Amino acid sequence: MCGIYRFIRHPMYGSLMLLGLGIYLKRVTPLTSALASIVVIALVLTALIEEGEMRACFGEEYGAYARRTKRFIPFLV
């Protein structure tokens, strides 16, 4: 692996999540709260489904990669 994928498995999903949370923090309303929640839930579910497909396709090789990297935020999540 090279680039950011050495540290996290879903950099695009993580950046979209941070964008959604940033928009939410700019204007906190019930609508933005609901939308931010939907964005986070949808991206987490998408990542989990994608990881299941990757495990089915690549097996233990992907499992080893998943164990040494984080899902969204390097060194944290």
C-alpha positions as protocol buffer text, in pm:
chain_id: "A"
residue {
  index: 1
  type: MET
  ca { x: 0 y: 0 z: 0 }
}
residue {
  index: 2
  type: CYS
  ca { x: 107 y: 352 z: -67 }
}
residue {
  index: 3
  type: GLY
  ca { x: -24 y: 698 z: 6 }
}
residue {
  index: 4
  type: ILE
  ca { x: -300 y: 757 z: 255 }
}
residue {
  index: 5
  type: TYR
  ca { x: -428 y: 399 z: 216 }
}
residue {
  index: 6
  type: ARG
  ca { x: -133 y: 290 z: 434 }
}
residue {
  index: 7
  type: PHE
  ca { x: -308 y: 456 z: 728 }
}
residue {
  index: 8
  type: ILE
  ca { x: -684 y: 446 z: 658 }
}
residue {
  index: 9
  type: ARG
  ca { x: -913 y: 227 z: 449 }
}
residue {
  index: 10
  type: HIS
  ca { x: -1176 y: 484 z: 351 }
}
residue {
  index: 11
  type: PRO
  ca { x: -1019 y: 828 z: 304 }
}
residue {
  index: 12
  type: MET
  ca { x: -1297 y: 952 z: 74 }
}
residue {
  index: 13
  type: TYR
  ca { x: -1573 y: 845 z: 312 }
}
residue {
  index: 14
  type: GLY
  ca { x: -1384 y: 1002 z: 603 }
}
residue {
  index: 15
  type: SER
  ca { x: -1346 y: 1332 z: 420 }
}
residue {
  index: 16
  type: LEU
  ca { x: -1715 y: 1336 z: 325 }
}
residue {
  index: 17
  type: MET
  ca { x: -1803 y: 1269 z: 687 }
}
residue {
  index: 18
  type: LEU
  ca { x: -1586 y: 1559 z: 804 }
}
residue {
  index: 19
  type: LEU
  ca { x: -1739 y: 1784 z: 538 }
}
residue {
  index: 20
  type: GLY
  ca { x: -2089 y: 1697 z: 656 }
}
residue {
  index: 21
  type: LEU
  ca { x: -1995 y: 1757 z: 1019 }
}
residue {
  index: 22
  type: GLY
  ca { x: -1831 y: 2088 z: 926 }
}
residue {
  index: 23
  type: ILE
  ca { x: -2146 y: 2205 z: 750 }
}
residue {
  index: 24
  type: TYR
  ca { x: -2345 y: 2099 z: 1054 }
}
residue {
  index: 25
  type: LEU
  ca { x: -2121 y: 2296 z: 1291 }
}
residue {
  index: 26
  type: LYS
  ca { x: -2148 y: 2607 z: 1075 }
}
residue {
  index: 27
  type: ARG
  ca { x: -2523 y: 2623 z: 1135 }
}
residue {
  index: 28
  type: VAL
  ca { x: -2665 y: 2399 z: 1406 }
}
residue {
  index: 29
  type: THR
  ca { x: -3036 y: 2347 z: 1346 }
}
residue {
  index: 30
  type: PRO
  ca { x: -3265 y: 2047 z: 1372 }
}
residue {
  index: 31
  type: LEU
  ca { x: -3245 y: 2005 z: 993 }
}
residue {
  index: 32
  type: THR
  ca { x: -2865 y: 2008 z: 981 }
}
residue {
  index: 33
  type: SER
  ca { x: -2855 y: 1774 z: 1281 }
}
residue {
  index: 34
  type: ALA
  ca { x: -3075 y: 1525 z: 1098 }
}
residue {
  index: 35
  type: LEU
  ca { x: -2879 y: 1558 z: 774 }
}
residue {
  index: 36
  type: ALA
  ca { x: -2542 y: 1519 z: 948 }
}
residue {
  index: 37
  type: SER
  ca { x: -2669 y: 1209 z: 1127 }
}
residue {
  index: 38
  type: ILE
  ca { x: -2792 y: 1061 z: 800 }
}
residue {
  index: 39
  type: VAL
  ca { x: -2459 y: 1133 z: 630 }
}
residue {
  index: 40
  type: VAL
  ca { x: -2256 y: 970 z: 908 }
}
residue {
  index: 41
  type: ILE
  ca { x: -2481 y: 664 z: 929 }
}
residue {
  index: 42
  type: ALA
  ca { x: -2493 y: 619 z: 551 }
}
residue {
  index: 43
  type: LEU
  ca { x: -2114 y: 643 z: 516 }
}
residue {
  index: 44
  type: VAL
  ca { x: -2046 y: 403 z: 803 }
}
residue {
  index: 45
  type: LEU
  ca { x: -2292 y: 149 z: 660 }
}
residue {
  index: 46
  type: THR
  ca { x: -2144 y: 189 z: 312 }
}
residue {
  index: 47
  type: ALA
  ca { x: -1793 y: 131 z: 448 }
}
residue {
  index: 48
  type: LEU
  ca { x: -1904 y: -179 z: 639 }
}
residue {
  index: 49
  type: ILE
  ca { x: -2076 y: -326 z: 333 }
}
residue {
  index: 50
  type: GLU
  ca { x: -1775 y: -249 z: 116 }
}
residue {
  index: 51
  type: GLU
  ca { x: -1541 y: -412 z: 367 }
}
residue {
  index: 52
  type: GLY
  ca { x: -1754 y: -727 z: 364 }
}
residue {
  index: 53
  type: GLU
  ca { x: -1726 y: -740 z: -13 }
}
residue {
  index: 54
  type: MET
  ca { x: -1350 y: -688 z: 5 }
}
residue {
  index: 55
  type: ARG
  ca { x: -1314 y: -968 z: 259 }
}
residue {
  index: 56
  type: ALA
  ca { x: -1515 y: -1200 z: 34 }
}
residue {
  index: 57
  type: CYS
  ca { x: -1301 y: -1109 z: -266 }
}
residue {
  index: 58
  type: PHE
  ca { x: -952 y: -1091 z: -111 }
}
residue {
  index: 59
  type: GLY
  ca { x: -989 y: -1303 z: 203 }
}
residue {
  index: 60
  type: GLU
  ca { x: -719 y: -1298 z: 467 }
}
residue {
  index: 61
  type: GLU
  ca { x: -503 y: -1054 z: 271 }
}
residue {
  index: 62
  type: TYR
  ca { x: -769 y: -787 z: 321 }
}
residue {
  index: 63
  type: GLY
  ca { x: -820 y: -899 z: 680 }
}
residue {
  index: 64
  type: ALA
  ca { x: -452 y: -838 z: 754 }
}
residue {
  index: 65
  type: TYR
  ca { x: -473 y: -496 z: 588 }
}
residue {
  index: 66
  type: ALA
  ca { x: -783 y: -410 z: 793 }
}
residue {
  index: 67
  type: ARG
  ca { x: -610 y: -506 z: 1118 }
}
residue {
  index: 68
  type: ARG
  ca { x: -316 y: -274 z: 1057 }
}
residue {
  index: 69
  type: THR
  ca { x: -513 y: 30 z: 935 }
}
residue {
  index: 70
  type: LYS
  ca { x: -795 y: 242 z: 1074 }
}
residue {
  index: 71
  type: ARG
  ca { x: -1130 y: 282 z: 904 }
}
residue {
  index: 72
  type: PHE
  ca { x: -1174 y: 662 z: 879 }
}
residue {
  index: 73
  type: ILE
  ca { x: -930 y: 869 z: 1087 }
}
residue {
  index: 74
  type: PRO
  ca { x: -560 y: 773 z: 1104 }
}
residue {
  index: 75
  type: PHE
  ca { x: -449 y: 642 z: 1443 }
}
residue {
  index: 76
  type: LEU
  ca { x: -801 y: 686 z: 1592 }
}
residue {
  index: 77
  type: VAL
  ca { x: -1108 y: 539 z: 1421 }
}
